[in-house]
Amino acid sequence: MPTMFVFFGFRFLFYSNDHKPVHVHVVKGDCEAKYNVSPVELVYNHGFKK
């Protein structure tokens, strides 16, 4: 999974051949979240505080 960028230890990743809608995974340590890009929408959150 290619890393787009790292910001304060949060890795923003994507799969190049993944399913639609376009989305981004955010990972830090054991926590992961997934966001749809357009419109921006949280799909799931495993371990991050709100």
ModelCIF file with pLDDT and N, C-alpha, C, O atoms, coordinates in Angstrom:
data_MODEL
#
_entry.id   MODEL 
#
_entity.id                         1 
_entity.type                       polymer 
_entity.pdbx_number_of_molecules   1 
#
_entity_poly.entity_id                      1 
_entity_poly.type                           'polypeptide(L)' 
_entity_poly.nstd_linkage                   no 
_entity_poly.nstd_monomer                   no 
_entity_poly.pdbx_seq_one_letter_code       MPTMFVFFGFRFLFYSNDHKPVHVHVVKGDCEAKYNVSPVELVYNHGFKK 
_entity_poly.pdbx_seq_one_letter_code_can   MPTMFVFFGFRFLFYSNDHKPVHVHVVKGDCEAKYNVSPVELVYNHGFKK 
_entity_poly.pdbx_strand_id                 A 
#
loop_
_entity_poly_seq.entity_id 
_entity_poly_seq.num 
_entity_poly_seq.mon_id 
_entity_poly_seq.hetero 
1 1  MET n 
1 2  PRO n 
1 3  THR n 
1 4  MET n 
1 5  PHE n 
1 6  VAL n 
1 7  PHE n 
1 8  PHE n 
1 9  GLY n 
1 10 PHE n 
1 11 ARG n 
1 12 PHE n 
1 13 LEU n 
1 14 PHE n 
1 15 TYR n 
1 16 SER n 
1 17 ASN n 
1 18 ASP n 
1 19 HIS n 
1 20 LYS n 
1 21 PRO n 
1 22 VAL n 
1 23 HIS n 
1 24 VAL n 
1 25 HIS n 
1 26 VAL n 
1 27 VAL n 
1 28 LYS n 
1 29 GLY n 
1 30 ASP n 
1 31 CYS n 
1 32 GLU n 
1 33 ALA n 
1 34 LYS n 
1 35 TYR n 
1 36 ASN n 
1 37 VAL n 
1 38 SER n 
1 39 PRO n 
1 40 VAL n 
1 41 GLU n 
1 42 LEU n 
1 43 VAL n 
1 44 TYR n 
1 45 ASN n 
1 46 HIS n 
1 47 GLY n 
1 48 PHE n 
1 49 LYS n 
1 50 LYS n 
#
_struct_asym.id          A 
_struct_asym.entity_id   1 
#
loop_
_ma_qa_metric.id 
_ma_qa_metric.mode 
_ma_qa_metric.name 
_ma_qa_metric.software_group_id 
_ma_qa_metric.type 
1 global pLDDT . pLDDT 
2 local  pLDDT . pLDDT 
#
_ma_qa_metric_global.metric_id      1 
_ma_qa_metric_global.metric_value   91.94 
_ma_qa_metric_global.model_id       1 
_ma_qa_metric_global.ordinal_id     1 
#
loop_
_ma_qa_metric_local.label_asym_id 
_ma_qa_metric_local.label_comp_id 
_ma_qa_metric_local.label_seq_id 
_ma_qa_metric_local.metric_id 
_ma_qa_metric_local.metric_value 
_ma_qa_metric_local.model_id 
_ma_qa_metric_local.ordinal_id 
A MET 1  2 72.00 1 1  
A PRO 2  2 84.00 1 2  
A THR 3  2 90.00 1 3  
A MET 4  2 91.00 1 4  
A PHE 5  2 94.00 1 5  
A VAL 6  2 96.00 1 6  
A PHE 7  2 96.00 1 7  
A PHE 8  2 96.00 1 8  
A GLY 9  2 95.00 1 9  
A PHE 10 2 96.00 1 10 
A ARG 11 2 96.00 1 11 
A PHE 12 2 95.00 1 12 
A LEU 13 2 93.00 1 13 
A PHE 14 2 87.00 1 14 
A TYR 15 2 80.00 1 15 
A SER 16 2 75.00 1 16 
A ASN 17 2 79.00 1 17 
A ASP 18 2 80.00 1 18 
A HIS 19 2 83.00 1 19 
A LYS 20 2 86.00 1 20 
A PRO 21 2 90.00 1 21 
A VAL 22 2 89.00 1 22 
A HIS 23 2 93.00 1 23 
A VAL 24 2 93.00 1 24 
A HIS 25 2 94.00 1 25 
A VAL 26 2 96.00 1 26 
A VAL 27 2 96.00 1 27 
A LYS 28 2 97.00 1 28 
A GLY 29 2 96.00 1 29 
A ASP 30 2 96.00 1 30 
A CYS 31 2 97.00 1 31 
A GLU 32 2 97.00 1 32 
A ALA 33 2 97.00 1 33 
A LYS 34 2 95.00 1 34 
A TYR 35 2 95.00 1 35 
A ASN 36 2 94.00 1 36 
A VAL 37 2 91.00 1 37 
A SER 38 2 91.00 1 38 
A PRO 39 2 93.00 1 39 
A VAL 40 2 95.00 1 40 
A GLU 41 2 96.00 1 41 
A LEU 42 2 97.00 1 42 
A VAL 43 2 96.00 1 43 
A TYR 44 2 97.00 1 44 
A ASN 45 2 98.00 1 45 
A HIS 46 2 97.00 1 46 
A GLY 47 2 97.00 1 47 
A PHE 48 2 96.00 1 48 
A LYS 49 2 92.00 1 49 
A LYS 50 2 82.00 1 50 
#
loop_
_atom_site.group_PDB 
_atom_site.id 
_atom_site.type_symbol 
_atom_site.label_atom_id 
_atom_site.label_alt_id 
_atom_site.label_comp_id 
_atom_site.label_asym_id 
_atom_site.label_entity_id 
_atom_site.label_seq_id 
_atom_site.pdbx_PDB_ins_code 
_atom_site.Cartn_x 
_atom_site.Cartn_y 
_atom_site.Cartn_z 
_atom_site.occupancy 
_atom_site.B_iso_or_equiv 
_atom_site.pdbx_formal_charge 
_atom_site.auth_seq_id 
_atom_site.auth_comp_id 
_atom_site.auth_asym_id 
_atom_site.auth_atom_id 
_atom_site.pdbx_PDB_model_num 
ATOM 1   N N  . MET A 1 1  ? 0.864   -1.160 0.000  1.00 72.00 ? 1  MET A N  1 
ATOM 2   C CA . MET A 1 1  ? 0.000   0.000  0.000  1.00 72.00 ? 1  MET A CA 1 
ATOM 3   C C  . MET A 1 1  ? 0.909   1.220  0.000  1.00 72.00 ? 1  MET A C  1 
ATOM 4   O O  . MET A 1 1  ? 1.646   1.423  0.965  1.00 72.00 ? 1  MET A O  1 
ATOM 5   N N  . PRO A 1 2  ? 0.885   2.038  -1.043 1.00 84.00 ? 2  PRO A N  1 
ATOM 6   C CA . PRO A 1 2  ? 1.756   3.217  -1.122 1.00 84.00 ? 2  PRO A CA 1 
ATOM 7   C C  . PRO A 1 2  ? 1.368   4.284  -0.095 1.00 84.00 ? 2  PRO A C  1 
ATOM 8   O O  . PRO A 1 2  ? 0.187   4.575  0.093  1.00 84.00 ? 2  PRO A O  1 
ATOM 9   N N  . THR A 1 3  ? 2.359   4.853  0.554  1.00 90.00 ? 3  THR A N  1 
ATOM 10  C CA . THR A 1 3  ? 2.137   5.950  1.485  1.00 90.00 ? 3  THR A CA 1 
ATOM 11  C C  . THR A 1 3  ? 2.129   7.253  0.698  1.00 90.00 ? 3  THR A C  1 
ATOM 12  O O  . THR A 1 3  ? 3.087   7.562  -0.011 1.00 90.00 ? 3  THR A O  1 
ATOM 13  N N  . MET A 1 4  ? 1.040   8.021  0.824  1.00 91.00 ? 4  MET A N  1 
ATOM 14  C CA . MET A 1 4  ? 0.952   9.318  0.152  1.00 91.00 ? 4  MET A CA 1 
ATOM 15  C C  . MET A 1 4  ? 1.817   10.330 0.879  1.00 91.00 ? 4  MET A C  1 
ATOM 16  O O  . MET A 1 4  ? 2.606   11.042 0.258  1.00 91.00 ? 4  MET A O  1 
ATOM 17  N N  . PHE A 1 5  ? 1.668   10.395 2.224  1.00 94.00 ? 5  PHE A N  1 
ATOM 18  C CA . PHE A 1 5  ? 2.492   11.277 3.043  1.00 94.00 ? 5  PHE A CA 1 
ATOM 19  C C  . PHE A 1 5  ? 2.341   10.886 4.503  1.00 94.00 ? 5  PHE A C  1 
ATOM 20  O O  . PHE A 1 5  ? 1.439   10.134 4.872  1.00 94.00 ? 5  PHE A O  1 
ATOM 21  N N  . VAL A 1 6  ? 3.242   11.412 5.327  1.00 96.00 ? 6  VAL A N  1 
ATOM 22  C CA . VAL A 1 6  ? 3.212   11.200 6.776  1.00 96.00 ? 6  VAL A CA 1 
ATOM 23  C C  . VAL A 1 6  ? 3.105   12.570 7.433  1.00 96.00 ? 6  VAL A C  1 
ATOM 24  O O  . VAL A 1 6  ? 3.858   13.485 7.096  1.00 96.00 ? 6  VAL A O  1 
ATOM 25  N N  . PHE A 1 7  ? 2.170   12.712 8.371  1.00 96.00 ? 7  PHE A N  1 
ATOM 26  C CA . PHE A 1 7  ? 1.915   13.989 9.043  1.00 96.00 ? 7  PHE A CA 1 
ATOM 27  C C  . PHE A 1 7  ? 1.795   13.713 10.533 1.00 96.00 ? 7  PHE A C  1 
ATOM 28  O O  . PHE A 1 7  ? 0.836   13.073 10.965 1.00 96.00 ? 7  PHE A O  1 
ATOM 29  N N  . PHE A 1 8  ? 2.767   14.193 11.338 1.00 96.00 ? 8  PHE A N  1 
ATOM 30  C CA . PHE A 1 8  ? 2.794   13.963 12.784 1.00 96.00 ? 8  PHE A CA 1 
ATOM 31  C C  . PHE A 1 8  ? 2.663   12.481 13.124 1.00 96.00 ? 8  PHE A C  1 
ATOM 32  O O  . PHE A 1 8  ? 2.006   12.131 14.104 1.00 96.00 ? 8  PHE A O  1 
ATOM 33  N N  . GLY A 1 9  ? 3.271   11.619 12.340 1.00 95.00 ? 9  GLY A N  1 
ATOM 34  C CA . GLY A 1 9  ? 3.244   10.184 12.598 1.00 95.00 ? 9  GLY A CA 1 
ATOM 35  C C  . GLY A 1 9  ? 2.051   9.454  12.013 1.00 95.00 ? 9  GLY A C  1 
ATOM 36  O O  . GLY A 1 9  ? 2.008   8.224  12.058 1.00 95.00 ? 9  GLY A O  1 
ATOM 37  N N  . PHE A 1 10 ? 1.070   10.182 11.457 1.00 96.00 ? 10 PHE A N  1 
ATOM 38  C CA . PHE A 1 10 ? -0.080  9.570  10.804 1.00 96.00 ? 10 PHE A CA 1 
ATOM 39  C C  . PHE A 1 10 ? 0.293   9.267  9.356  1.00 96.00 ? 10 PHE A C  1 
ATOM 40  O O  . PHE A 1 10 ? 0.689   10.171 8.621  1.00 96.00 ? 10 PHE A O  1 
ATOM 41  N N  . ARG A 1 11 ? 0.174   8.019  8.942  1.00 96.00 ? 11 ARG A N  1 
ATOM 42  C CA . ARG A 1 11 ? 0.474   7.628  7.552  1.00 96.00 ? 11 ARG A CA 1 
ATOM 43  C C  . ARG A 1 11 ? -0.822  7.630  6.753  1.00 96.00 ? 11 ARG A C  1 
ATOM 44  O O  . ARG A 1 11 ? -1.800  7.006  7.163  1.00 96.00 ? 11 ARG A O  1 
ATOM 45  N N  . PHE A 1 12 ? -0.841  8.311  5.637  1.00 95.00 ? 12 PHE A N  1 
ATOM 46  C CA . PHE A 1 12 ? -1.991  8.381  4.737  1.00 95.00 ? 12 PHE A CA 1 
ATOM 47  C C  . PHE A 1 12 ? -1.680  7.478  3.547  1.00 95.00 ? 12 PHE A C  1 
ATOM 48  O O  . PHE A 1 12 ? -0.722  7.720  2.813  1.00 95.00 ? 12 PHE A O  1 
ATOM 49  N N  . LEU A 1 13 ? -2.492  6.436  3.356  1.00 93.00 ? 13 LEU A N  1 
ATOM 50  C CA . LEU A 1 13 ? -2.201  5.388  2.385  1.00 93.00 ? 13 LEU A CA 1 
ATOM 51  C C  . LEU A 1 13 ? -3.376  5.153  1.447  1.00 93.00 ? 13 LEU A C  1 
ATOM 52  O O  . LEU A 1 13 ? -4.512  5.529  1.736  1.00 93.00 ? 13 LEU A O  1 
ATOM 53  N N  . PHE A 1 14 ? -3.075  4.520  0.314  1.00 87.00 ? 14 PHE A N  1 
ATOM 54  C CA . PHE A 1 14 ? -4.129  4.121  -0.611 1.00 87.00 ? 14 PHE A CA 1 
ATOM 55  C C  . PHE A 1 14 ? -3.681  2.876  -1.355 1.00 87.00 ? 14 PHE A C  1 
ATOM 56  O O  . PHE A 1 14 ? -2.485  2.605  -1.465 1.00 87.00 ? 14 PHE A O  1 
ATOM 57  N N  . TYR A 1 15 ? -4.638  2.123  -1.864 1.00 80.00 ? 15 TYR A N  1 
ATOM 58  C CA . TYR A 1 15 ? -4.367  0.995  -2.754 1.00 80.00 ? 15 TYR A CA 1 
ATOM 59  C C  . TYR A 1 15 ? -4.647  1.474  -4.168 1.00 80.00 ? 15 TYR A C  1 
ATOM 60  O O  . TYR A 1 15 ? -5.714  2.034  -4.422 1.00 80.00 ? 15 TYR A O  1 
ATOM 61  N N  . SER A 1 16 ? -3.732  1.273  -5.080 1.00 75.00 ? 16 SER A N  1 
ATOM 62  C CA . SER A 1 16 ? -3.908  1.791  -6.436 1.00 75.00 ? 16 SER A CA 1 
ATOM 63  C C  . SER A 1 16 ? -5.019  1.079  -7.201 1.00 75.00 ? 16 SER A C  1 
ATOM 64  O O  . SER A 1 16 ? -5.651  1.699  -8.057 1.00 75.00 ? 16 SER A O  1 
ATOM 65  N N  . ASN A 1 17 ? -5.280  -0.190 -6.930 1.00 79.00 ? 17 ASN A N  1 
ATOM 66  C CA . ASN A 1 17 ? -6.326  -0.939 -7.646 1.00 79.00 ? 17 ASN A CA 1 
ATOM 67  C C  . ASN A 1 17 ? -7.494  -1.287 -6.736 1.00 79.00 ? 17 ASN A C  1 
ATOM 68  O O  . ASN A 1 17 ? -8.127  -2.328 -6.917 1.00 79.00 ? 17 ASN A O  1 
ATOM 69  N N  . ASP A 1 18 ? -7.788  -0.444 -5.772 1.00 80.00 ? 18 ASP A N  1 
ATOM 70  C CA . ASP A 1 18 ? -8.845  -0.721 -4.804 1.00 80.00 ? 18 ASP A CA 1 
ATOM 71  C C  . ASP A 1 18 ? -10.214 -0.371 -5.377 1.00 80.00 ? 18 ASP A C  1 
ATOM 72  O O  . ASP A 1 18 ? -10.312 0.239  -6.442 1.00 80.00 ? 18 ASP A O  1 
ATOM 73  N N  . HIS A 1 19 ? -11.245 -0.751 -4.680 1.00 83.00 ? 19 HIS A N  1 
ATOM 74  C CA . HIS A 1 19 ? -12.639 -0.547 -5.110 1.00 83.00 ? 19 HIS A CA 1 
ATOM 75  C C  . HIS A 1 19 ? -13.060 0.914  -4.948 1.00 83.00 ? 19 HIS A C  1 
ATOM 76  O O  . HIS A 1 19 ? -12.403 1.691  -4.256 1.00 83.00 ? 19 HIS A O  1 
ATOM 77  N N  . LYS A 1 20 ? -14.153 1.266  -5.591 1.00 86.00 ? 20 LYS A N  1 
ATOM 78  C CA . LYS A 1 20 ? -14.724 2.605  -5.454 1.00 86.00 ? 20 LYS A CA 1 
ATOM 79  C C  . LYS A 1 20 ? -15.689 2.593  -4.281 1.00 86.00 ? 20 LYS A C  1 
ATOM 80  O O  . LYS A 1 20 ? -16.178 1.516  -3.942 1.00 86.00 ? 20 LYS A O  1 
ATOM 81  N N  . PRO A 1 21 ? -15.994 3.698  -3.646 1.00 90.00 ? 21 PRO A N  1 
ATOM 82  C CA . PRO A 1 21 ? -15.539 5.042  -3.954 1.00 90.00 ? 21 PRO A CA 1 
ATOM 83  C C  . PRO A 1 21 ? -14.079 5.242  -3.540 1.00 90.00 ? 21 PRO A C  1 
ATOM 84  O O  . PRO A 1 21 ? -13.538 4.486  -2.733 1.00 90.00 ? 21 PRO A O  1 
ATOM 85  N N  . VAL A 1 22 ? -13.459 6.266  -4.105 1.00 89.00 ? 22 VAL A N  1 
ATOM 86  C CA . VAL A 1 22 ? -12.068 6.573  -3.785 1.00 89.00 ? 22 VAL A CA 1 
ATOM 87  C C  . VAL A 1 22 ? -11.974 6.879  -2.293 1.00 89.00 ? 22 VAL A C  1 
ATOM 88  O O  . VAL A 1 22 ? -12.777 7.640  -1.753 1.00 89.00 ? 22 VAL A O  1 
ATOM 89  N N  . HIS A 1 23 ? -10.983 6.275  -1.632 1.00 93.00 ? 23 HIS A N  1 
ATOM 90  C CA . HIS A 1 23 ? -10.844 6.453  -0.192 1.00 93.00 ? 23 HIS A CA 1 
ATOM 91  C C  . HIS A 1 23 ? -9.376  6.414  0.210  1.00 93.00 ? 23 HIS A C  1 
ATOM 92  O O  . HIS A 1 23 ? -8.508  6.012  -0.565 1.00 93.00 ? 23 HIS A O  1 
ATOM 93  N N  . VAL A 1 24 ? -9.121  6.845  1.453  1.00 93.00 ? 24 VAL A N  1 
ATOM 94  C CA . VAL A 1 24 ? -7.771  6.905  2.004  1.00 93.00 ? 24 VAL A CA 1 
ATOM 95  C C  . VAL A 1 24 ? -7.790  6.206  3.367  1.00 93.00 ? 24 VAL A C  1 
ATOM 96  O O  . VAL A 1 24 ? -8.737  6.354  4.139  1.00 93.00 ? 24 VAL A O  1 
ATOM 97  N N  . HIS A 1 25 ? -6.732  5.445  3.649  1.00 94.00 ? 25 HIS A N  1 
ATOM 98  C CA . HIS A 1 25 ? -6.556  4.828  4.956  1.00 94.00 ? 25 HIS A CA 1 
ATOM 99  C C  . HIS A 1 25 ? -5.564  5.679  5.744  1.00 94.00 ? 25 HIS A C  1 
ATOM 100 O O  . HIS A 1 25 ? -4.566  6.151  5.200  1.00 94.00 ? 25 HIS A O  1 
ATOM 101 N N  . VAL A 1 26 ? -5.851  5.868  7.035  1.00 96.00 ? 26 VAL A N  1 
ATOM 102 C CA . VAL A 1 26 ? -4.960  6.616  7.921  1.00 96.00 ? 26 VAL A CA 1 
ATOM 103 C C  . VAL A 1 26 ? -4.538  5.656  9.029  1.00 96.00 ? 26 VAL A C  1 
ATOM 104 O O  . VAL A 1 26 ? -5.382  5.064  9.702  1.00 96.00 ? 26 VAL A O  1 
ATOM 105 N N  . VAL A 1 27 ? -3.224  5.507  9.214  1.00 96.00 ? 27 VAL A N  1 
ATOM 106 C CA . VAL A 1 27 ? -2.699  4.528  10.170 1.00 96.00 ? 27 VAL A CA 1 
ATOM 107 C C  . VAL A 1 27 ? -1.672  5.198  11.080 1.00 96.00 ? 27 VAL A C  1 
ATOM 108 O O  . VAL A 1 27 ? -0.823  5.965  10.627 1.00 96.00 ? 27 VAL A O  1 
ATOM 109 N N  . LYS A 1 28 ? -1.770  4.890  12.369 1.00 97.00 ? 28 LYS A N  1 
ATOM 110 C CA . LYS A 1 28 ? -0.749  5.302  13.328 1.00 97.00 ? 28 LYS A CA 1 
ATOM 111 C C  . LYS A 1 28 ? -0.723  4.243  14.422 1.00 97.00 ? 28 LYS A C  1 
ATOM 112 O O  . LYS A 1 28 ? -1.716  4.037  15.118 1.00 97.00 ? 28 LYS A O  1 
ATOM 113 N N  . GLY A 1 29 ? 0.407   3.579  14.568 1.00 96.00 ? 29 GLY A N  1 
ATOM 114 C CA . GLY A 1 29 ? 0.514   2.504  15.549 1.00 96.00 ? 29 GLY A CA 1 
ATOM 115 C C  . GLY A 1 29 ? -0.455  1.386  15.205 1.00 96.00 ? 29 GLY A C  1 
ATOM 116 O O  . GLY A 1 29 ? -0.456  0.880  14.083 1.00 96.00 ? 29 GLY A O  1 
ATOM 117 N N  . ASP A 1 30 ? -1.287  0.999  16.182 1.00 96.00 ? 30 ASP A N  1 
ATOM 118 C CA . ASP A 1 30 ? -2.282  -0.059 15.976 1.00 96.00 ? 30 ASP A CA 1 
ATOM 119 C C  . ASP A 1 30 ? -3.636  0.489  15.556 1.00 96.00 ? 30 ASP A C  1 
ATOM 120 O O  . ASP A 1 30 ? -4.590  -0.277 15.422 1.00 96.00 ? 30 ASP A O  1 
ATOM 121 N N  . CYS A 1 31 ? -3.744  1.786  15.347 1.00 97.00 ? 31 CYS A N  1 
ATOM 122 C CA . CYS A 1 31 ? -5.023  2.413  14.993 1.00 97.00 ? 31 CYS A CA 1 
ATOM 123 C C  . CYS A 1 31 ? -5.120  2.598  13.484 1.00 97.00 ? 31 CYS A C  1 
ATOM 124 O O  . CYS A 1 31 ? -4.119  2.829  12.806 1.00 97.00 ? 31 CYS A O  1 
ATOM 125 N N  . GLU A 1 32 ? -6.347  2.492  12.969 1.00 97.00 ? 32 GLU A N  1 
ATOM 126 C CA . GLU A 1 32 ? -6.575  2.708  11.541 1.00 97.00 ? 32 GLU A CA 1 
ATOM 127 C C  . GLU A 1 32 ? -7.960  3.301  11.329 1.00 97.00 ? 32 GLU A C  1 
ATOM 128 O O  . GLU A 1 32 ? -8.913  2.949  12.024 1.00 97.00 ? 32 GLU A O  1 
ATOM 129 N N  . ALA A 1 33 ? -8.058  4.198  10.366 1.00 97.00 ? 33 ALA A N  1 
ATOM 130 C CA . ALA A 1 33 ? -9.341  4.765  9.963  1.00 97.00 ? 33 ALA A CA 1 
ATOM 131 C C  . ALA A 1 33 ? -9.383  4.799  8.445  1.00 97.00 ? 33 ALA A C  1 
ATOM 132 O O  . ALA A 1 33 ? -8.349  4.814  7.778  1.00 97.00 ? 33 ALA A O  1 
ATOM 133 N N  . LYS A 1 34 ? -10.596 4.809  7.913  1.00 95.00 ? 34 LYS A N  1 
ATOM 134 C CA . LYS A 1 34 ? -10.782 4.873  6.465  1.00 95.00 ? 34 LYS A CA 1 
ATOM 135 C C  . LYS A 1 34 ? -11.754 6.009  6.170  1.00 95.00 ? 34 LYS A C  1 
ATOM 136 O O  . LYS A 1 34 ? -12.809 6.119  6.794  1.00 95.00 ? 34 LYS A O  1 
ATOM 137 N N  . TYR A 1 35 ? -11.380 6.859  5.199  1.00 95.00 ? 35 TYR A N  1 
ATOM 138 C CA . TYR A 1 35 ? -12.206 8.005  4.806  1.00 95.00 ? 35 TYR A CA 1 
ATOM 139 C C  . TYR A 1 35 ? -12.474 7.962  3.315  1.00 95.00 ? 35 TYR A C  1 
ATOM 140 O O  . TYR A 1 35 ? -11.561 7.752  2.517  1.00 95.00 ? 35 TYR A O  1 
ATOM 141 N N  . ASN A 1 36 ? -13.738 8.163  2.939  1.00 94.00 ? 36 ASN A N  1 
ATOM 142 C CA . ASN A 1 36 ? -14.045 8.403  1.533  1.00 94.00 ? 36 ASN A CA 1 
ATOM 143 C C  . ASN A 1 36 ? -13.561 9.806  1.191  1.00 94.00 ? 36 ASN A C  1 
ATOM 144 O O  . ASN A 1 36 ? -13.580 10.698 2.039  1.00 94.00 ? 36 ASN A O  1 
ATOM 145 N N  . VAL A 1 37 ? -13.125 10.000 -0.058 1.00 91.00 ? 37 VAL A N  1 
ATOM 146 C CA . VAL A 1 37 ? -12.545 11.276 -0.468 1.00 91.00 ? 37 VAL A CA 1 
ATOM 147 C C  . VAL A 1 37 ? -13.601 12.285 -0.894 1.00 91.00 ? 37 VAL A C  1 
ATOM 148 O O  . VAL A 1 37 ? -13.522 13.454 -0.516 1.00 91.00 ? 37 VAL A O  1 
ATOM 149 N N  . SER A 1 38 ? -14.595 11.849 -1.680 1.00 91.00 ? 38 SER A N  1 
ATOM 150 C CA . SER A 1 38 ? -15.587 12.803 -2.182 1.00 91.00 ? 38 SER A CA 1 
ATOM 151 C C  . SER A 1 38 ? -16.984 12.196 -2.129 1.00 91.00 ? 38 SER A C  1 
ATOM 152 O O  . SER A 1 38 ? -17.291 11.294 -2.909 1.00 91.00 ? 38 SER A O  1 
ATOM 153 N N  . PRO A 1 39 ? -17.824 12.668 -1.236 1.00 93.00 ? 39 PRO A N  1 
ATOM 154 C CA . PRO A 1 39 ? -17.562 13.678 -0.210 1.00 93.00 ? 39 PRO A CA 1 
ATOM 155 C C  . PRO A 1 39 ? -16.736 13.063 0.920  1.00 93.00 ? 39 PRO A C  1 
ATOM 156 O O  . PRO A 1 39 ? -16.751 11.848 1.115  1.00 93.00 ? 39 PRO A O  1 
ATOM 157 N N  . VAL A 1 40 ? -16.020 13.903 1.661  1.00 95.00 ? 40 VAL A N  1 
ATOM 158 C CA . VAL A 1 40 ? -15.204 13.414 2.774  1.00 95.00 ? 40 VAL A CA 1 
ATOM 159 C C  . VAL A 1 40 ? -16.147 12.830 3.820  1.00 95.00 ? 40 VAL A C  1 
ATOM 160 O O  . VAL A 1 40 ? -17.051 13.504 4.314  1.00 95.00 ? 40 VAL A O  1 
ATOM 161 N N  . GLU A 1 41 ? -15.912 11.559 4.144  1.00 96.00 ? 41 GLU A N  1 
ATOM 162 C CA . GLU A 1 41 ? -16.807 10.853 5.059  1.00 96.00 ? 41 GLU A CA 1 
ATOM 163 C C  . GLU A 1 41 ? -16.026 9.743  5.758  1.00 96.00 ? 41 GLU A C  1 
ATOM 164 O O  . GLU A 1 41 ? -15.308 8.983  5.108  1.00 96.00 ? 41 GLU A O  1 
ATOM 165 N N  . LEU A 1 42 ? -16.164 9.651  7.065  1.00 97.00 ? 42 LEU A N  1 
ATOM 166 C CA . LEU A 1 42 ? -15.540 8.576  7.819  1.00 97.00 ? 42 LEU A CA 1 
ATOM 167 C C  . LEU A 1 42 ? -16.279 7.280  7.542  1.00 97.00 ? 42 LEU A C  1 
ATOM 168 O O  . LEU A 1 42 ? -17.497 7.210  7.706  1.00 97.00 ? 42 LEU A O  1 
ATOM 169 N N  . VAL A 1 43 ? -15.545 6.243  7.120  1.00 96.00 ? 43 VAL A N  1 
ATOM 170 C CA . VAL A 1 43 ? -16.139 4.933  6.864  1.00 96.00 ? 43 VAL A CA 1 
ATOM 171 C C  . VAL A 1 43 ? -16.013 4.059  8.105  1.00 96.00 ? 43 VAL A C  1 
ATOM 172 O O  . VAL A 1 43 ? -16.992 3.450  8.536  1.00 96.00 ? 43 VAL A O  1 
ATOM 173 N N  . TYR A 1 44 ? -14.806 3.992  8.687  1.00 97.00 ? 44 TYR A N  1 
ATOM 174 C CA . TYR A 1 44 ? -14.624 3.287  9.953  1.00 97.00 ? 44 TYR A CA 1 
ATOM 175 C C  . TYR A 1 44 ? -13.449 3.860  10.725 1.00 97.00 ? 44 TYR A C  1 
ATOM 176 O O  . TYR A 1 44 ? -12.578 4.533  10.173 1.00 97.00 ? 44 TYR A O  1 
ATOM 177 N N  . ASN A 1 45 ? -13.452 3.575  12.010 1.00 98.00 ? 45 ASN A N  1 
ATOM 178 C CA . ASN A 1 45 ? -12.395 4.045  12.912 1.00 98.00 ? 45 ASN A CA 1 
ATOM 179 C C  . ASN A 1 45 ? -12.114 2.911  13.884 1.00 98.00 ? 45 ASN A C  1 
ATOM 180 O O  . ASN A 1 45 ? -12.998 2.503  14.637 1.00 98.00 ? 45 ASN A O  1 
ATOM 181 N N  . HIS A 1 46 ? -10.894 2.400  13.872 1.00 97.00 ? 46 HIS A N  1 
ATOM 182 C CA . HIS A 1 46 ? -10.503 1.340  14.802 1.00 97.00 ? 46 HIS A CA 1 
ATOM 183 C C  . HIS A 1 46 ? -9.368  1.852  15.680 1.00 97.00 ? 46 HIS A C  1 
ATOM 184 O O  . HIS A 1 46 ? -8.201  1.784  15.295 1.00 97.00 ? 46 HIS A O  1 
ATOM 185 N N  . GLY A 1 47 ? -9.716  2.371  16.874 1.00 97.00 ? 47 GLY A N  1 
ATOM 186 C CA . GLY A 1 47 ? -8.704  2.726  17.845 1.00 97.00 ? 47 GLY A CA 1 
ATOM 187 C C  . GLY A 1 47 ? -8.406  4.205  18.018 1.00 97.00 ? 47 GLY A C  1 
ATOM 188 O O  . GLY A 1 47 ? -7.845  4.589  19.044 1.00 97.00 ? 47 GLY A O  1 
ATOM 189 N N  . PHE A 1 48 ? -8.758  5.051  17.057 1.00 96.00 ? 48 PHE A N  1 
ATOM 190 C CA . PHE A 1 48 ? -8.515  6.486  17.227 1.00 96.00 ? 48 PHE A CA 1 
ATOM 191 C C  . PHE A 1 48 ? -9.587  7.101  18.118 1.00 96.00 ? 48 PHE A C  1 
ATOM 192 O O  . PHE A 1 48 ? -10.745 6.683  18.085 1.00 96.00 ? 48 PHE A O  1 
ATOM 193 N N  . LYS A 1 49 ? -9.194  8.101  18.917 1.00 92.00 ? 49 LYS A N  1 
ATOM 194 C CA . LYS A 1 49 ? -10.180 8.855  19.696 1.00 92.00 ? 49 LYS A CA 1 
ATOM 195 C C  . LYS A 1 49 ? -10.939 9.781  18.775 1.00 92.00 ? 49 LYS A C  1 
ATOM 196 O O  . LYS A 1 49 ? -10.397 10.225 17.762 1.00 92.00 ? 49 LYS A O  1 
ATOM 197 N N  . LYS A 1 50 ? -12.181 10.082 19.105 1.00 82.00 ? 50 LYS A N  1 
ATOM 198 C CA . LYS A 1 50 ? -12.962 11.016 18.304 1.00 82.00 ? 50 LYS A CA 1 
ATOM 199 C C  . LYS A 1 50 ? -12.334 12.376 18.372 1.00 82.00 ? 50 LYS A C  1 
ATOM 200 O O  . LYS A 1 50 ? -12.836 13.320 17.763 1.00 82.00 ? 50 LYS A O  1 
#
